[in-house]
Each structure stands twice: as structure tokens, then as C-alpha cells.
Amino acid sequence: MWPSLDKKLARYRDLEAQMVDPAVSTNAAKYGAVAKEHASLAKLVKPFMEFEAAAKNLAQAEELAAAEADPEMRAYAEEEVRTLRQAQDDLKTKVEDMLLVDDGEDFGSLIMEIRAGTGGDEAAIFAGDLFEMYSRYARTQGWQVEPIDFSPGAAGGFKEAVFGLKGDGVYQHFKYESGGHRVQRVPETETQGRIQTSAATVAVLPEPDEVQIDIDPEDIEVETMRAGGAGGQHVNKTESAVRLWYKRGTPDQVEVKCQDERSQRKNREQAMRVLRSRVFEQQQAKAHKARADNRKSQIGSGERSDRIRTYNFPQNRLTDHRIGLTLHKLDAIIMGDLTDVIQTLRAEEKKQKLANLA
């Protein structure tokens, strides 16, 4: 049914044999590389093996049901067939979902950047709303939310919010959020009841490990400074904030600043995570331009300049412009109930990818 999976299963079994081979198991470097590939393949191969076992059980149950003469036993056997058929269908869906994950997109952690756009204070407040929305949804999924760097807005919210998300499947859920987000609502300071339109941009950056992206420290310029904003004596006396510049191999200079932690070492570590993700994103965009062009005709390119969604508070409406999705439950969505939005986007991408495979 899936020829590519037969090859992955063969490779998976070959890796299992290697892991018990003394020539590999006694060599830490070799064993580590083999174990990593084995674990990566297991995410797809194990559901595939379960599907094949379910298909075999279903075939046997159908034979027994067809051969059963006793009406009561036949009804029991047919109920067993229905149960097994549902289990097989669920596993088929799971395998298809995993099979459609693009190579290089199976990330368990990412960095999200939200920046206030046009709209002044209201844009910053909206950026804060988006941060809270994503954080709440992530926690309902059991994922970890890690603050990295925040620049507060004068009237609330954030001019910029950078944070990490970590958990199984996190990138596959959040990758659709990159782009421009527009809000339409009456600001609290508006006395005439006029609706104001503001905007924020979101970037979703997969977080690679040091094996996937190698940055030479010699190509980085480092500057330390005092952290801005509230903080009392710590702000006044300690140069804990860090700014990094990276130029090599990128079309434009990449600059990252972190000041959220009280320790200069921690800020530098956080800044390196963000820098690594931004450089990786640029390299991925170059290496997979054809894939990006194809995606642009599907659910958006993921570029910050794309206006992907409108949040209309007076109408309690959310509209995703890429697929024409409209939901009149914005009050629940802004509180973190993103399930319908994300599942619909995932289903649309799956449908288009399956059509392309066919």
C-alpha cells in the first residue's frame, strides 16, 4: 500500500541488527548515530507495523464471520469485524499523517516570534493576546512553554515576544501560524466606539540541534550591555543583555538580542538558540525553494508579509484567508481553543498532499 514504508521497515530492522552488533554497540559514536536514526524511524515504522497486524487480524475475522452458521455467533463475529475495521482505519489515518510530514520538518521544539505591527498600543496588546492564545493551547497539549525575550508595550502586551515551545508534534501543529495576523476591534481607550484595525506578525522557527546546523563562533560578533526596562539595581549595574550578529552564509546580517534572563551566560545561550533557528530557517528556504513555492499555492508561504488571518471581535469571527475558513467562536479561540483551526489546516494540507502523491 505504501512502498516507501516497506523500505523504511527494512532499514529499521537493519538498524536493530546493528545495535546488537558488538562492532557498533561498543563504539559510542557509531551506536549513537545508529540509535538516533532507529528512534526517528520508529515513529513511523511502529504505527505501520501495527497497521499491518490489524489488517491481518481483520482479514481473519472476516473469514470467521463469513463461515459462521450460528446467528448469535455470527452477530458477535460481525461486531468484532466492525471493531477491527475501525482500529485499522484509525491506524491508516495515523500512518498517512506521519507519511506526509516533509523531510526535515519533524521537529520537537521551535521558537516563535511575535511582533506588533501597525496600530500602535493596540497592536502591542494584540501581540500579547496572541502570545497568551498560543501558550494556553500549547499547555492543553502538554507542551512546554519557555520565555526567551520580551519587550513590553507601553499600554500592555508586547512590542516583541520570543519564546520556545517543546513537545512531540509541536512543529506540525504550529507551522501554519507564520505570517501576518490582523485584528479588528474597539480599543478600550476608544470613546466613540470606532473599530480599529491593528496587526502583528508571527514567525515559527523550527529549532535544530547542533548537528543539523553548525555555526562557527568566529563568524559571530558579540556585544554585552545593560538590560533595559524594569529591574532595579540589576539593570543599573549588570551588563547581562547580549546581542549577537552573524553574517556568514546569509543574504543579510542576522541580529539577535536577549535580555530576559538575569545571567549574561543564560542570555547568550538563549540568543544562540534564536540565532541558530533563524539561520536554519534561511538555509531551509534556499534548499527547499521548490517545496516552498508549492506550499505558497496551498496554505501560504509562511512569510511574515502574508496576511493569513483576521480576528474580528465585534462579530466574534475568525477568518483564515488561505483556505477560506470562518469560525464564529473567536472568544473561545483567543482563550486558546485552537483545535478546530489547526485540525482544519492540517486536513486541508493532507488532502492536497495526497492528491499530489496520487
C-alpha positions in Angstrom: 0.0 0.0 0.0 2.9 2.3 0.8 6.0 1.1 -1.0 8.2 3.7 0.7 7.3 2.3 4.1 8.5 -1.2 3.1 11.9 0.3 2.5 11.8 2.1 5.9 10.8 -1.0 7.7 13.7 -2.9 6.1 16.0 -0.1 7.2 14.6 -0.2 10.7 15.2 -3.9 11.1 18.7 -3.5 9.7 19.4 -0.8 12.3 18.0 -3.1 15.1 20.6 -5.7 14.0 23.4 -3.2 14.0 22.5 -2.1 17.6 23.2 -5.6 18.9 26.4 -6.0 16.8 29.4 -5.7 19.1 31.3 -3.7 16.4 28.6 -1.0 16.8 27.4 -1.4 20.4 30.9 -1.0 21.8 31.6 2.2 19.8 29.8 5.1 21.4 29.9 7.3 18.3 28.6 4.6 15.9 26.0 3.4 18.4 24.7 6.9 19.0 24.3 7.6 15.2 22.5 4.2 14.7 20.3 4.7 17.7 19.2 8.2 16.7 18.2 7.0 13.2 16.4 4.0 14.7 14.4 6.2 17.1 13.5 8.5 14.3 12.3 5.7 12.0 10.4 4.1 14.9 7.9 7.0 15.0 6.6 5.9 11.6 7.5 2.3 11.4 5.8 1.2 14.6 2.3 2.5 13.5 2.9 0.9 10.1 3.6 -2.5 11.8 0.5 -2.1 13.9 -1.5 -1.3 10.8 -0.2 -4.5 9.0 -1.1 -6.6 12.1 -4.5 -5.0 12.2 -5.1 -5.7 8.5 -4.1 -9.4 9.1 -6.4 -9.7 12.2 -9.3 -8.1 10.2 -8.9 -10.5 7.3 -9.0 -13.4 9.7 -12.1 -12.0 11.5 -13.9 -11.5 8.2 -13.3 -15.1 7.2 -14.6 -16.4 10.5 -17.7 -14.2 10.3 -18.4 -15.4 6.7 -18.1 -19.0 7.7 -20.1 -18.8 10.9 -23.5 -20.5 10.7 -24.9 -19.8 14.1 -26.8 -16.4 14.0 -25.7 -15.4 17.5 -22.1 -16.2 17.0 -22.2 -14.6 13.5 -23.5 -11.4 15.0 -20.7 -11.5 17.6 -18.1 -12.1 14.8 -19.5 -9.2 12.7 -19.2 -6.9 15.7 -15.6 -7.9 16.1 -15.1 -7.1 12.4 -16.5 -3.6 12.8 -14.2 -3.0 15.8 -11.1 -4.2 14.0 -12.1 -2.3 10.8 -12.3 1.0 12.9 -9.0 0.2 14.5 -7.4 -0.3 11.1 -8.9 2.9 9.7 -7.5 4.8 12.7 -4.1 3.4 12.2 -4.3 4.1 8.4 -5.0 7.8 9.2 -2.1 7.9 11.6 0.3 6.4 9.1 -0.9 8.7 6.4 -0.4 11.8 8.6 3.1 10.8 9.5 4.0 9.8 6.0 3.0 13.3 4.8 5.5 15.0 7.1 8.1 16.6 4.9 11.7 15.5 5.4 13.4 18.0 7.8 10.1 19.0 9.4 9.9 16.5 12.3 10.9 18.9 15.0 10.1 18.5 18.7 10.9 22.1 19.5 10.5 25.5 17.9 10.9 29.2 18.6 8.0 31.5 18.0 8.5 35.3 17.4 5.5 37.7 17.7 6.0 41.3 16.8 3.5 44.2 17.0 2.8 45.8 13.6 0.7 48.7 12.6 -1.7 50.0 15.2 0.5 51.4 18.0 -0.5 50.4 21.5 -3.4 48.3 20.3 -1.0 46.3 18.1 1.2 45.5 21.1 -1.9 44.5 23.1 -2.9 42.2 20.2 0.6 40.7 20.1 0.2 39.9 23.8 -3.2 38.3 23.1 -1.6 36.0 20.5 1.2 35.0 23.0 -1.4 34.1 25.6 -3.5 32.2 23.0 -0.6 30.1 21.8 0.6 29.5 25.3 -2.8 28.3 26.5 -3.1 25.9 23.5 0.4 24.5 24.0 -0.3 23.8 27.7 -3.5 21.9 26.8 -1.4 19.7 24.6 1.1 19.1 27.4 3.9 21.0 25.7 6.4 23.2 27.4 6.4 27.0 27.0 9.7 28.7 27.6 10.1 32.5 27.7 13.1 33.7 25.8 12.9 37.5 25.3 10.1 40.0 25.7 9.8 43.8 25.0 6.7 45.1 26.8 4.3 47.6 25.2 3.6 50.9 26.8 -0.1 50.2 27.3 0.2 46.4 27.8 1.0 43.4 25.7 4.3 43.2 23.9 6.2 45.0 21.1 8.0 41.8 20.7 7.7 38.3 22.3 10.1 35.5 21.7 9.5 32.1 23.3 10.2 28.4 22.9 7.7 25.6 22.6 8.7 22.0 23.1 6.8 18.7 22.8 6.0 15.8 20.5 4.5 17.1 17.2 4.7 20.8 18.2 6.0 22.0 14.9 3.4 20.1 12.9 0.7 22.0 14.8 2.2 25.5 14.8 3.9 25.7 11.4 0.7 27.2 9.9 0.9 30.3 12.2 3.7 32.1 10.3 2.5 35.3 8.7 0.5 38.4 9.3 -2.4 38.4 11.8 -4.9 41.3 11.7 -7.3 42.3 14.5 -10.5 44.4 14.2 -12.0 45.6 17.5 -12.9 48.7 19.6 -9.9 49.6 21.8 -10.6 50.3 25.4 -9.4 53.8 25.0 -11.9 54.5 22.1 -14.7 56.6 23.4 -16.7 56.8 20.1 -17.0 53.1 19.7 -15.0 53.0 16.5 -13.4 49.8 15.3 -9.6 49.9 14.9 -7.6 47.6 12.7 -4.2 46.6 14.0 -1.7 43.9 13.1 1.0 41.6 14.3 3.4 39.3 12.6 4.3 35.7 13.7 7.3 33.7 12.8 7.5 30.0 13.6 11.2 28.8 13.5 12.0 25.1 13.9 14.7 24.7 16.4 17.5 22.5 15.0 20.1 20.8 17.1 23.8 21.5 16.8 24.2 18.5 14.4 21.7 20.0 11.9 23.1 23.5 11.9 26.7 24.3 12.7 27.7 27.9 13.4 31.3 28.8 13.7 31.8 31.1 16.8 34.4 33.0 14.7 31.6 34.3 12.5 29.7 35.8 15.4 30.2 39.3 16.8 29.1 39.6 20.5 28.1 42.7 22.4 27.0 42.9 26.0 25.0 45.8 27.5 22.8 46.6 30.4 19.3 45.2 30.2 16.5 47.7 29.6 13.2 48.1 31.4 12.3 47.5 35.0 14.8 45.6 37.2 16.2 47.9 39.8 19.9 47.6 40.7 20.3 44.5 38.5 19.5 46.7 35.4 21.7 49.6 36.5 24.9 47.7 37.4 24.9 44.4 35.4 25.6 44.0 31.7 23.5 40.9 31.3 21.9 41.7 28.0 23.6 40.1 24.9 23.4 41.0 21.2 24.8 38.7 18.5 25.5 39.4 14.8 26.0 36.7 12.3 26.9 37.3 8.6 28.5 34.3 7.0 26.4 32.3 4.5 23.3 34.5 4.8 22.0 37.1 2.4 21.5 39.6 5.2 23.0 40.1 8.6 21.2 38.1 11.3 20.9 40.0 14.6 19.6 38.6 17.9 19.3 40.3 21.2 18.3 38.7 24.5 17.9 40.4 27.9 15.2 38.4 29.7 17.5 36.4 31.9 19.4 37.9 34.8 22.6 36.0 33.8 24.7 37.1 30.8 25.6 33.4 30.2 21.9 32.4 30.0 21.1 35.3 27.7 23.9 34.3 25.4 22.6 30.7 25.4 19.1 31.9 24.6 20.4 34.2 21.9 22.3 31.4 20.3 19.2 29.2 20.2 17.3 32.0 18.4 20.2 32.7 16.0 20.6 29.0 15.2 16.9 28.8 14.3 16.9 31.9 12.2 20.0 30.8 10.2 18.5 27.3 9.8 15.2 28.8 8.5 17.2 30.8 5.9 19.1 27.7 4.8 15.9 25.6 4.6 14.3 28.2 2.5 17.1 28.0 0.0 17.4 24.2 0.0 13.6 23.7 -0.4 12.5 26.6 -2.6 10.5 24.4 -4.9 8.7 23.0 -1.9 8.1 26.5 -0.5 6.7 27.6 -3.9 4.3 24.7 -3.9 3.2 25.4 -0.4 2.6 29.1 -1.4 -0.3 27.9 -3.6 -1.7 25.7 -0.8 -1.8 27.2 2.8 0.6 30.1 2.5 4.3 30.5 2.2 4.8 31.2 5.9 6.3 34.5 5.2 5.6 37.3 7.6 4.3 39.6 4.9 1.5 37.2 4.1 -1.8 38.2 5.8 -3.1 34.8 6.8 -5.8 35.6 9.4 -8.3 38.2 10.6 -9.7 38.3 14.2 -12.9 40.3 14.2 -14.1 40.8 17.8 -17.4 42.7 17.1 -18.6 39.7 15.0 -16.8 37.1 17.2 -15.3 35.8 14.0 -12.0 34.3 12.9 -11.2 34.0 9.2 -8.2 32.2 7.8 -7.8 33.6 4.3 -5.6 30.8 3.0 -8.4 28.2 3.0 -11.5 30.3 3.4 -12.2 29.1 6.9 -14.6 31.2 9.0 -15.4 30.3 12.6 -17.8 32.4 14.8 -16.1 31.4 18.1 -13.4 33.9 18.5 -13.9 34.3 22.2 -13.0 30.6 22.7 -10.2 30.7 20.1 -8.4 33.7 21.7 -8.5 31.8 25.0 -6.5 29.0 23.5 -9.1 26.8 21.8 -7.2 26.4 18.5 -8.2 22.8 17.9 -10.7 23.5 15.1 -8.4 25.9 13.3 -5.3 23.7 13.4 -7.1 20.5 12.5 -8.8 22.1 9.5 -5.5 23.4 8.2 -3.8 20.1 8.7 -6.7 18.3 7.0 -6.5 20.7 4.0 -2.8 20.2 3.7 -3.2 16.4 3.9 -5.8 16.4 1.2 -3.6 18.4 -1.2 -0.5 16.3 -0.5 -2.4 13.1 -1.0 -3.7 14.5 -4.3 -0.2 15.3 -5.3 1.0 11.8 -4.5 -1.8 10.3 -6.5 
